[in-house]
Amino acid sequence: MNETSNTKNPDFISLNEAAELKTGIRITFVPGVQALYAEALKNICFAKQIPITRVLHPMMGIDKETGKDRQAKLYELTSQTSLPTMFHDEERPRNVWIEQLALAEEIGSNDSPNLIPDNFELRLDMFGLCSIILAEDGLVWNARILNDSPLARKYGYSEEASASALDKIAEIISLIDARLVEQEKSGSPYLVGNTVTAADIYWATMCMIILPAPAEIMTRTEQNKGMLMWFESNSKIPEIANVLSKRIEDHQLNILHTYCETPAVLGGDPL
Ligand SMILES: N[C@@H](CCC(=O)N[C@@H](CS)C(=O)NCC(=O)O)C(=O)O
């Protein structure tokens, strides 16, 4: 299991060190911040009982001392700059959730749950759900373009795109709720089939953007105060609040408590 999961101040190595290591899983994070794609990957690795080494994700911008782009090395290694990147042994770095998940499933412990169903019909549902949570134009992409910001611009912010984002988010939440109703009828507390899958872990983690988790799950830090306030304000937007249900909340708490690292180990400066 994760060696640093019980410490409030886990170690982070540098990107250069991570690139030089020849074995193990190394994942980039921003200390003290629950960047949702990174947080979800951490939870996927936790559920698969994969020990991870935390790596400092280089921040955007120019380094004052060297005058160089702080993300130049990251770009050189991965041809992109998004968070998180995942290194495994001496393989190519993986930067997109679908290949990060495939790797975790492949190298996880034999004792851990199958997060990708063997059954293809269930797999179809599972990846479909993951896509509307994580992929282009899904939950997180639309939440990111609710307001104008440099990050939102990177992900396609425009007045028109932003204007339709709320309806898309509400549609996704309603779809998840309807799915939970159907699953409940067949006696399953999970989104797909009768066992936990990656869809549960991704949804429970990433829906924090519109349904913040309590402090006993999501550690409060000096660095994540602002982001948590934004998550909280999203949950109160009427179009979102109207479609959030107790069922969605119960599912989130159940999955995070049962399968994920709680309280979240973020590093940074816990409050
Ligand atoms: N590459 C990821 C997406 C991760 C992502 O969008 N990360 C954002 C933060 S929420 C990021 O780091 N954006 C800054 C950048 O792309 O440079 C995936 O598709 O799985």
The ligand as a Gaussian input file, in Angstrom:
#p B3LYP/6-31G(d) Opt

LIG

0 1
 N       -4.493000      15.028000     -19.587000
 C       -5.584000      14.758000     -18.739000
 C       -6.346000      15.985000     -18.387000
 C       -5.785000      16.581000     -17.196000
 C       -6.080000      18.039000     -17.127000
 O       -6.939000      18.532000     -17.855000
 N       -5.353000      18.732000     -16.258000
 C       -5.463000      20.160000     -16.174000
 C       -5.796000      20.599000     -14.761000
 S       -7.451000      20.230000     -14.345000
 C       -4.124000      20.781000     -16.461000
 O       -3.133000      20.397000     -15.914000
 N       -4.129000      21.773000     -17.334000
 C       -2.992000      22.600000     -17.585000
 C       -2.290000      22.242000     -18.842000
 O       -2.868000      21.510000     -19.673000
 O       -1.178000      22.723000     -19.015000
 C       -6.491000      13.725000     -19.333000
 O       -7.119000      13.987000     -20.358000
 O       -6.556000      12.673000     -18.724000

